[in-house]
Each structure stands twice: as structure tokens, then as C-alpha cells.
Amino acid sequence: MADKPDAASDQKRGNAGELHQQAGGGHPPLTTNQGIPISDNQNSLRATPRGPTLLEDFILREKITHFDHERIPERIVHARGSAAHGFFELTASLAQYTTAKVLTEVGKKTPVFCRFSTVAGGAGSVDTPRDVRGFAVKFYTVEGNWDIVGNNIPVFFIQDALKFPDLIHSVKMEPDRGFPQAASAHDTFWDFISLMPESMHTVMWAMSDRTIPRSLRMIEGFGVNTFRLLDAEGKSTFVKFHWRPKLGLQSTVWDEAVKLAGADPDFHRRDLYEAIDAGDCPEWEFAVQLFSEEDAAKLPFDHLDPTKLIPEELIPLKVIGRMVLDRNPDNFFAETEQVAFCPSNIVPGIDFSNDPLLQGRLFSYLDTQLSRLGSPNFHQIPVNAPKCPFHNLQRDGHMQMGVPKGRVNYEPSSLQADSPRETASGFKSFAQPADDGKKGRIRAESFADHYSQARLFYRSQSDIEQAHMAAALVFELSKVQTEAVRERVVGHLVNIDPALAKRVADGMGMAQLPPAPAPAAPVTDMQPSPALQLIGKMKPILNGRVVGILVDDGSDGAAVESLRKAVEQAGAKVKIVAPKVGGAKLADGKPLAADGQLAGTPSIVFDAVALVLSDEAGKRLAKEAAAVDWVRDAFGHLKAIAADAGAQAVLHAAGVQADPGVLQAGNASGFVEAAKTRQWAREPKLRKLP
Ligand code: HDD
């Protein structure tokens, strides 16, 4: 029996090695981790051709052992994330307030790494659940790394870090059954929330369309906690950090978000990656709200309470820079997974406030990185290492990559002239006078008003947004099996806005409004803040978005081209969808390549759709579920639809009714205008919102 593992016998056996050899040359030699060249990556070492595998096979053992250890613990929260490299450019100096060079050297570009995430789901969960989005930015400044570890919502669910494990346990999969994944619509979350009046403001944000974004390129970011800026004299100014997307805010509609989870679980990750890959680099304005201790004292709430925001109308935003994300990571694990953000990473000239949530965060992140990355040397991983020089006397530990020279690893010392020393320009904390209060596990009374800002948020929304919030509450609470929990939540809504409570109660078929809990502090009516809206912050532009055009054999090529031209001129991309991935043969006999096959490319992944079909194709596709759903969903998701005469049969089969968002394919400019916004006026005709 021939048992020589050479190329000829491989070929006879149809072995992958031979096919691989044919696939091209010029590759570096494959080696083990010890650098030993490998001659056969297809067959483990066997005693005889059909005999047992030998323990001696160090190549097999090394490869399998490494594979077995490929996963590290996923983040306990924000496990699902997507990231990119880029830069921050300062456009206005804050030299009056801080010594931090990153905030004073106008025109300087500081490299950044930015990771977006959902909160509740595991690393392999989908991109589009209803959830807060993380927005974490690591600035590699010349004075060390500065991390703003924020969210796309300016407030948080809890006031004290001690409650964070409870909050997260409640929203994650229930511990006995292991579901639901990446969803807040279940008993434990709402049970916890119903017993936490302080969560009400953030819950209002979570039930708004902010938590079902269209794209990570179209979300705002907030540092949430209040920080300080310090000038050379040590004078402090409070600061809140904001990111505002150049593309404006865009959300999905709920039914679309749900369907996206199936159509493309990586919708946001793919969108970010493809945009950057195509050179369509997302950009954000960086803005600050600055206020003094005296300003803070005049605010009607406590700026140290992370469940409160400061309306822009009270303290305006000052734009001081921009961030552009222009490079995808080379390797997902090495960078996106191993990046370790810590709110405690700040640079001289910036300092913390006494926000009790922030104070707890300062401990938690460093601690979690130790367990996630497994070594106190995680700062040496390239994505985490500062890009400025860093020296200290910390030594050794697991996976030490540095090779420090010399005898001196202590301080004070006199034996080595180049050992690192303290520096006068080093980090200094704000010399805050101590309170004269008493030590204790105390919640400040100034934190007691849990409803006024929840009311402010709800009442600042447009009618459509209010309806969506009511619908989201009905959806979530309808998934809660425990009636008492549903009732407790509606009781809180009575304190926030009785009309909202009524809508939600009616939406659930609740016979009467449950009693409202007594508020710990009087609920006040604040001046509505339009800046809190999402629809108000949408820009009437098509930049950065994607239009799908459905074609089939016999389509009019000129009509497709004029639509494509108009859409691309408006800064959006066009994707051609056809029943077959090989494309279509146009009326003039020319082929048109497809970007996607109809059944695998539902209209859900587009911002607007057009159909250019021959009469014959239109009639055929009117009987094809994938085509009818394509149109029905686009209509239901309030998208602009352009269709030529041949496509009318499909529109008819999908039940599309005439409205200003349904246009003739020949009216390319009208279609582009309509595509810039959702057809909100269509919604009440399609679904009954509470
Ligand atoms: Fe947190 C991760 C944002 C409160 C404990 N958090 C994490 C990430 C973001 C935030 C964006 C993901 C970072 C990344 O992409 O790797 N977290 C926030 C915001 C908060 C907040 C805006 C409120 C203002 N977090 C918070 C509290 C605690 C934590 C109160 C604990 C006391 N957060 C963590 C963590 C994580 C984390 C467990 C998990 C993975 C990680 O840190 O690196 O330490």
C-alpha cells in the first residue's frame, strides 16, 4: 500500500494540499510559532496510513492548543462592538480652561481608535436590537492616552456604581433560562426598572428611536458624566463632552430593526466597514458644555447626577474639533476585541468630578481589563499602548513584552542616570475643598428628582417620536409576563406624563391606570428642549446612505442610469438588486451586474428603493414573494419608492397606495428629494400606534 505523503499521492486522494499549491506561489513558508517550517499542513502524523495519530506530532499539538485558547472572556457589557481608527483635530482652543495639549493645540491631529457597541448582547449577537449604543474613543495624545467612554444617550440608568451589576444582571439573559439574548423586553429588566425611579429618565431615551439607529455613522455620542478641565493655576471648569455626526441622526423604524436582525445581523458593522473601505469616512463634531461651580449651583438639578442632562438651551454647546474615522482595523481580534477603554485614562489638564457613577467606573474598567486580557501588561498590546514614550518602574508580570535594561527598578535611586523621575508638568488632581458633610452610604438629596427630566424628554419630542415611544413601551411591557411589573412601570409613567401612561395602558388593554408612586421630590415642568429630538436632528441629505434598484431581464438601462446618477450626485450609493446574482440582461441587450440577489437582499437594508422593470418582469415578480415583500417592506418602513410602468404590478401586489413618497422612476430628482427623509405622514395609515 502506498503511504508516502508526497504531492502525487495527495493528488490521487484529492487532497487540499495539492489544490492549494495550484492556487498560486510566492508565499512565505508556513512555520510553527517557534519558526520551524512546516512541510505538510493537511495531514497529522500517523503511525501507519490508517493507524493512530502520534502524540509526537508537535505541529498538530501546537496548532490545536492555540486554537483551543483563541477566545478570551467577552466583555460583560458592550461585548458586541465595531471599531475604526481615525484622528481628532482641534479647531478651537480651550487654552483658557485647560493645559491639556489635545485641547489647546489648534490644527493638531491626534490619532484615535473608536469602538461602538451594543450593551446587552453577547459578542455574536445582532447589531440592531433596541439598545443603548456605546461610543468609546481612545485619544493617543502626546501626553498619554485619554479615553472618553461614552454612550449615544447623554444620561444613565443609575446614580451609583454600586447598582451597576444589578442593572446589567437584570437586562442580560435571565439566569435560569438563558434568554432573551440582546433584549430588554423581558421580566427581569422591567422588574428592576419598575423598582428604580431614578432610571425613568434614561428609560425614556431607551424607548425612543435613539436606540434603533440606522447606522453607527449616524449616532451622537456623549461622555455622560461631568468632568473637569484644569488650567495652569489649577482653576477648575466643569465640562460635558458631546459628539455630533456630520451625517445627522437617522433611526430605523422598529419593524425594520427587527427584520434587519434576520436580514443582516452585521448590518451596522458592515455599514461602518464598507463606508470607510470606500473612503466615505464618517465624521463627528466634538463639542463641550462648559460651566463653573457657580453656574452649576444655579442649575435646577445636580450636575453630578448622571441621570440628568444639561439642556443645550441652558448651557450651549461649543464646537471645538472634529473626529474622522478613516481606517478599518487590520485585525478584529487584535484591535477591536483587545482594545481596553478606561474612563480613568485622562491627561494633565482634565480631571474627574465627584459623580458617584463615574467614581465607581474609575475602578471597574481597569479591573475588568485584567480579567478579560489576563495580564497587567495589557497596556503593551499595540492598540492600547500610548503613542508617546512611557517609562516607569513597574516590571514583569504575565506576557511582559518589554526588556527593561539596567539595575534600577525602584525609586528614589541614584545608580542610573536615565531612570524615570516625577515631572512638574505631570498629572495633578483638582484641589477640591472637602465637604463638611458626614461619612456614610448616603444619596444626596439633590439627586431625588427622578421624573422632571423624564417628562422634559418626553414632552420635547415631536408627535411621531412620542407615538414611537409609546409603541416601544407597549411592545416591551407586553413581553413582560408579570402583571404587577407592568403595572408598576405604568405607575411611573403617570408621574412622567399622564397622557403617555394612558396611551401605554390602553395599548396593553389595561382596564385602569395603576396608582403612581409618590415622587421623592416634586415633579416640575421644564422648558421643552427641541435639541433632544431625533427627527429634529435629521438632516435633509442623502449622504452616506444606500438606495436599492430592483431590475430584471428587459429593464430600461437608461432609466436605471438616470436614477443612479441622481442618487450618487446626492452623495448616496446605489446597489443593484436582481432575481439572479448574475445580474440582468437589459432591454438593449447589455448586461447589468447585480450587487445582490433579490431573496438575499431585502429592501430593509436600503434607505430608499426604485424598481425599473419591463411589463413582463413586473407581471412575473408580482407573483414572487421576495419581490412583493421588497416593496411592501419599503412602503411599511416609510421609504421613498420610485417605480416605472412595468413595476406598477408589483406595487399593486404589495398594496402600495399613492402618496408623496411614491414616485415615477422617471422623476429621479423628485425621488432623491423624497428619499432624504422618511415618509412620516404615511405611518398612521399603516399601523395603529398607541
Ligand atoms: Fe461601562 C464597558 C459606557 C457605566 C463598567 N462601558 C463600557 C463600554 C462603554 C461603556 C462604551 C465599552 C467600551 C469598549 O468599547 O470596549 N458605562 C458606559 C457609560 C456609563 C457606564 C457611558 C455611564 C455613564 N460601566 C458603567 C458603570 C460600570 C461600568 C457604572 C461599573 C461600575 N463598562 C463597565 C465594564 C466594561 C464597560 C464592566 C465592560 C468591558 C469593559 O468595561 O471594558 O468595566
Boltz pocket constraint, residues with backbone or C-beta under 6 A from the ligand:
constraints:
  - pocket:
      binder: B
      contacts: [[A, 75], [A, 76], [A, 77], [A, 78], [A, 81], [A, 115], [A, 116], [A, 117], [A, 133], [A, 134], [A, 135], [A, 136], [A, 149], [A, 150], [A, 151], [A, 153], [A, 156], [A, 160], [A, 161], [A, 162], [A, 164], [A, 222], [A, 223], [A, 224], [A, 225], [A, 306], [A, 336], [A, 339], [A, 340], [A, 341], [A, 357], [A, 360], [A, 361], [A, 364], [A, 365], [A, 366], [A, 368], [A, 369]]
      max_distance: 6.0
